């Protein structure tokens, strides 16, 4: 579950709520909104460990894209060798890279190569830590998107049926 970078005081101020009766509801909606925005943006706002799996390493010197950004560290790379024995790849053999839009990937360090793997669905497991570290580092645009989504959740607590009207 996502933890929102927008604190309760910010959320209540945005919603113009001055009482404490809805604090838990607002907190739940705030975290749900953060999760929704994280999914849309392929970002992780609050630090989290993520595990990615692949059927093999890429061919040659190709890189491995990591789905969630920003990536802080690659914590471990496990793989099943050609004999089916689980091995650990030295994380010093890879370089973590991020481009200007925040997409992250790992590529091979000089003189390193991707190991051969057994053909299986879970041949490679990459554990990494993603998130902005401090909530102050989360982009303001992301916080605004969370607040807009939170407002919708809070204001529309009843069932919404698209294509109908409540007016008679």
MOKABEL-V545145 format. One record per residue. N is the residue number from 1. RES is the residue in three letters. SS is DSSP state (a for helix, b for strand, c for the rest). PHI is phi in whole degrees, 0 to 359 (NA if undefined). NEAR is the number of other C-alpha atoms within 10 Angstrom. Layout:
n	res	ss	phi	near
N	RES	SS	PHI	NEAR
N	RES	SS	PHI	NEAR
This chain:
n	res	ss	phi	near
1	UNK	c	NA	8
2	UNK	c	286	19
3	UNK	c	249	19
4	UNK	c	287	26
5	UNK	c	282	22
6	UNK	c	266	21
7	UNK	c	280	13
8	UNK	a	301	15
9	UNK	a	298	12
10	UNK	a	297	13
11	UNK	a	297	21
12	UNK	a	296	20
13	UNK	a	296	10
14	UNK	a	297	14
15	UNK	a	280	17
16	UNK	c	60	9
17	UNK	c	258	14
18	UNK	c	249	10
19	UNK	c	258	8
20	UNK	c	256	9
21	UNK	c	297	9
22	UNK	c	259	13
23	UNK	a	304	15
24	UNK	a	293	11
25	UNK	a	299	12
26	UNK	a	296	21
27	UNK	a	299	19
28	UNK	a	297	16
29	UNK	a	296	22
30	UNK	a	298	28
31	UNK	a	293	21
32	UNK	a	296	20
33	UNK	a	296	26
34	UNK	a	298	28
35	UNK	a	298	20
36	UNK	a	297	17
37	UNK	a	292	21
38	UNK	a	302	21
39	UNK	a	297	13
40	UNK	a	297	9
41	UNK	a	266	12
42	UNK	c	52	16
43	UNK	b	232	22
44	UNK	c	238	28
45	UNK	c	276	28
46	UNK	c	264	18
47	UNK	c	308	18
48	UNK	b	205	18
49	UNK	b	275	15
50	UNK	b	233	17
51	UNK	b	242	15
52	UNK	b	247	15
53	UNK	b	236	15
54	UNK	b	215	15
55	UNK	c	280	16
56	UNK	c	190	20
57	UNK	c	282	19
58	UNK	c	289	14
59	UNK	c	286	10
60	UNK	c	61	9
61	UNK	c	256	14
62	UNK	c	299	13
63	UNK	c	262	19
64	UNK	b	248	17
65	UNK	b	284	15
66	UNK	b	255	24
67	UNK	c	293	17
68	UNK	c	246	23
69	UNK	b	235	22
70	UNK	c	285	22
71	UNK	b	269	27
72	UNK	b	270	17
73	UNK	b	200	15
74	UNK	b	262	21
75	UNK	b	272	14
76	UNK	b	198	15
77	UNK	b	228	19
78	UNK	b	252	18
79	UNK	b	207	25
80	UNK	b	263	22
81	UNK	c	289	17
82	UNK	c	302	13
83	UNK	c	269	10
84	UNK	c	85	13
85	UNK	c	263	10
86	UNK	b	288	15
87	UNK	b	235	14
88	UNK	b	245	13
89	UNK	b	276	16
90	UNK	c	292	12
91	UNK	a	294	17
92	UNK	a	289	11
93	UNK	a	275	15
94	UNK	b	234	21
95	UNK	b	241	15
96	UNK	b	274	20
97	UNK	b	230	15
98	UNK	b	221	15
99	UNK	c	266	8
100	UNK	c	294	6
101	UNK	c	262	8
102	UNK	c	92	14
103	UNK	c	286	17
104	UNK	b	238	21
105	UNK	b	204	20
106	UNK	b	246	18
107	UNK	b	229	19
108	UNK	b	287	19
109	UNK	c	287	14
110	UNK	c	305	10
111	UNK	c	69	6
112	UNK	c	255	13
113	UNK	c	217	16
114	UNK	c	286	18
115	UNK	c	289	15
116	UNK	c	287	16
117	UNK	c	235	21
118	UNK	c	285	19
119	UNK	c	284	14
120	UNK	c	198	12
121	UNK	c	297	10
122	UNK	c	251	16
123	UNK	c	299	21
124	UNK	b	233	24
125	UNK	b	232	19
126	UNK	b	247	18
127	UNK	b	256	18
128	UNK	b	216	19
129	UNK	b	252	21
130	UNK	b	236	24
131	UNK	c	139	21
132	UNK	c	269	21
133	UNK	c	78	17
134	UNK	c	264	11
135	UNK	a	300	16
136	UNK	a	295	10
137	UNK	a	273	11
138	UNK	c	291	18
139	UNK	c	303	12
140	UNK	a	300	10
141	UNK	a	299	9
142	UNK	a	292	18
143	UNK	a	297	20
144	UNK	a	295	13
145	UNK	a	298	16
146	UNK	a	298	26
147	UNK	a	297	23
148	UNK	a	295	15
149	UNK	a	293	19
150	UNK	a	303	25
151	UNK	a	301	19
152	UNK	a	298	14
153	UNK	a	300	18
154	UNK	a	289	16
155	UNK	a	282	10
156	UNK	c	246	10
157	UNK	c	279	8
158	UNK	c	264	8
159	UNK	c	298	6
160	UNK	c	248	9
161	UNK	c	246	8
162	UNK	c	292	6
163	UNK	c	90	5
164	UNK	c	239	7
165	UNK	c	228	8
166	UNK	c	274	5
167	UNK	c	278	4
168	UNK	c	257	3
